[in-house]
Amino acid sequence: MSDWLGLAGRHAVVTGGGSGIGLAAALALAAAGAEVVAVDRDTAGAVSAGLRAETCDISNESDVLSLAERIGHCDIVVNTAGIIRPGSLSDVSLTDWNALIAVNLTGYLLVSRAFAPAMAARGSGSLVHVASISGTHAQANSGAYSASKAALIAMSQQLALELGPQGIRSNTVSPGMVRTPMTEEYYRAPGVAERRDKAVPVGRVATPDDIADVIVFLASDRARYVSGADVVADGGFTTTLMSWVPRPGFE
Ligand SMILES: NC(=O)c1ccc[n+]([C@@H]2O[C@H](COP(=O)([O-])OP(=O)(O)OC[C@H]3O[C@@H](n4cnc5c(N)ncnc54)[C@H](O)[C@@H]3O)[C@@H](O)[C@H]2O)c1
């Protein structure tokens, strides 16, 4: 079982490939034999990890189209580039709302449809988008974040419907809590890391590699019959609802 995933020689584009989950996914795909291009607005992390890197702002359509033209052949797109901005729905500024949607939702559309023709020409392709459990369980005071992820899950399903006949699959991965540069400052507050670890049935917050392994599977032909799915990778966190209910005699 030397190349169980069958990814050797496949061409993959990973947005957000300069940091966190995207960097881990780019390295995991490369370790599985894929030719990887890490795309980011800040490529320093990807370059120092030894990856081929391209600078691109995924919210800018002409940037994305010229990226697709430069790269050409592409079998796999992993969309992970993302931002988070605080704010309640009563107070979030329209500027912050629109900026978040432009990256976390519109950027994923722009990248997917820029590379889909190259996949369609070969009759196969895999789109993997990193959503979040925040897309199905609204997260307070995070501006447009939950709305962007919920819409992304729906958009991925629509891509699966529209591109399926051309041999292209589209799926989301919804991580729970992952320790990355995006979230690192939460973990610096005293006690947060321990409390978060305890809240997860498997006993710990995820590492970027935990999510990268799911991405690699979905990108590969081993997931050839998986499309339009949202794969939750949260260590069981979203199954803990009933644990909040006091039930004397059943503790
Ligand atoms: N960390 C978590 O707990 C967590 C949980 C669920 C989902 N996610 C999602 O996972 C994805 C990756 O997040 P992460 O935690 O690895 O964050 P991260 O901040 O470590 O990485 C995000 C990368 O995206 C890049 N990026 C941001 N805007 C961009 C743009 N306009 N164009 C190109 N690149 C851009 C950043 O430069 C950065 O390198 C995001 O979509 C995030 O919403 C993260």
The ligand as an SDF file (V2000), in Angstrom:
LIG
                    3D

 44 48  0  0  0  0  0  0  0  0999 V2000
   -8.3470   27.6850   13.7630 N   0  0  0  0  0  0  0  0  0  0  0  0
   -9.5510   27.2280   14.0100 C   0  0  0  0  0  0  0  0  0  0  0  0
   -9.9210   26.9420   15.1690 O   0  0  0  0  0  0  0  0  0  0  0  0
  -10.5270   27.0200   12.8760 C   0  0  0  0  0  0  0  0  0  0  0  0
  -11.7080   26.3190   13.1580 C   0  0  0  0  0  0  0  0  0  0  0  0
  -12.6180   26.1220   12.1340 C   0  0  0  0  0  0  0  0  0  0  0  0
  -12.3650   26.5950   10.8600 C   0  0  0  0  0  0  0  0  0  0  0  0
  -11.2140   27.2870   10.6120 N   0  0  0  0  0  0  0  0  0  0  0  0
  -11.0000   27.7680    9.2470 C   0  0  0  0  0  0  0  0  0  0  0  0
   -9.8260   27.1850    8.7470 O   0  0  0  0  0  0  0  0  0  0  0  0
   -9.2780   28.0230    7.7190 C   0  0  0  0  0  0  0  0  0  0  0  0
   -7.8020   28.2430    8.0070 C   0  0  0  0  0  0  0  0  0  0  0  0
   -7.6830   28.9420    9.2490 O   0  0  0  0  0  0  0  0  0  0  0  0
   -6.3960   28.8700   10.1640 P   0  0  0  0  0  0  0  0  0  0  0  0
   -6.8700   28.6900   11.5430 O   0  0  0  0  0  0  0  0  0  0  0  0
   -5.4030   27.9350    9.5910 O   0  0  0  0  0  0  0  0  0  0  0  0
   -5.9200   30.4030   10.0430 O   0  0  0  0  0  0  0  0  0  0  0  0
   -4.5090   31.0890    9.7220 P   0  0  0  0  0  0  0  0  0  0  0  0
   -4.7340   32.5290   10.0280 O   0  0  0  0  0  0  0  0  0  0  0  0
   -3.4080   30.3610   10.3930 O   0  0  0  0  0  0  0  0  0  0  0  0
   -4.3690   30.8880    8.1340 O   0  0  0  0  0  0  0  0  0  0  0  0
   -5.1570   31.5780    7.2420 C   0  0  0  0  0  0  0  0  0  0  0  0
   -4.3270   31.9800    6.0470 C   0  0  0  0  0  0  0  0  0  0  0  0
   -5.1830   32.6140    5.0920 O   0  0  0  0  0  0  0  0  0  0  0  0
   -4.4730   33.6830    4.5110 C   0  0  0  0  0  0  0  0  0  0  0  0
   -5.4010   34.6550    3.9550 N   0  0  0  0  0  0  0  0  0  0  0  0
   -6.2920   35.4260    4.6290 C   0  0  0  0  0  0  0  0  0  0  0  0
   -6.9500   36.2240    3.7710 N   0  0  0  0  0  0  0  0  0  0  0  0
   -6.4580   35.9500    2.5270 C   0  0  0  0  0  0  0  0  0  0  0  0
   -6.7410   36.4570    1.2360 C   0  0  0  0  0  0  0  0  0  0  0  0
   -7.6340   37.4390    1.0470 N   0  0  0  0  0  0  0  0  0  0  0  0
   -6.0770   35.9310    0.1900 N   0  0  0  0  0  0  0  0  0  0  0  0
   -5.1410   34.9650    0.3750 C   0  0  0  0  0  0  0  0  0  0  0  0
   -4.8320   34.4520    1.5690 N   0  0  0  0  0  0  0  0  0  0  0  0
   -5.4880   34.9470    2.6340 C   0  0  0  0  0  0  0  0  0  0  0  0
   -3.6520   34.2550    5.6550 C   0  0  0  0  0  0  0  0  0  0  0  0
   -2.5680   35.0430    5.1850 O   0  0  0  0  0  0  0  0  0  0  0  0
   -3.2120   32.9960    6.3760 C   0  0  0  0  0  0  0  0  0  0  0  0
   -1.9650   32.5370    5.8800 O   0  0  0  0  0  0  0  0  0  0  0  0
  -10.1090   29.3080    7.7430 C   0  0  0  0  0  0  0  0  0  0  0  0
  -11.0620   29.2540    6.7210 O   0  0  0  0  0  0  0  0  0  0  0  0
  -10.7750   29.2600    9.1100 C   0  0  0  0  0  0  0  0  0  0  0  0
  -11.9890   29.9760    9.1060 O   0  0  0  0  0  0  0  0  0  0  0  0
  -10.2800   27.5020   11.5910 C   0  0  0  0  0  0  0  0  0  0  0  0
  1  2  1  0
  2  3  2  0
  2  4  1  0
  4  5  1  0
  4 44  2  0
  5  6  2  0
  6  7  1  0
  7  8  2  0
  8  9  1  0
  8 44  1  0
  9 10  1  0
  9 42  1  0
 10 11  1  0
 11 12  1  0
 11 40  1  0
 12 13  1  0
 13 14  1  0
 14 15  2  0
 14 16  1  0
 14 17  1  0
 17 18  1  0
 18 19  2  0
 18 20  1  0
 18 21  1  0
 21 22  1  0
 22 23  1  0
 23 24  1  0
 23 38  1  0
 24 25  1  0
 25 26  1  0
 25 36  1  0
 26 27  1  0
 26 35  1  0
 27 28  2  0
 28 29  1  0
 29 30  1  0
 29 35  2  0
 30 31  1  0
 30 32  2  0
 32 33  1  0
 33 34  2  0
 34 35  1  0
 36 37  1  0
 36 38  1  0
 38 39  1  0
 40 41  1  0
 40 42  1  0
 42 43  1  0
M  CHG  2   8   1  16  -1
M  END
$$$$
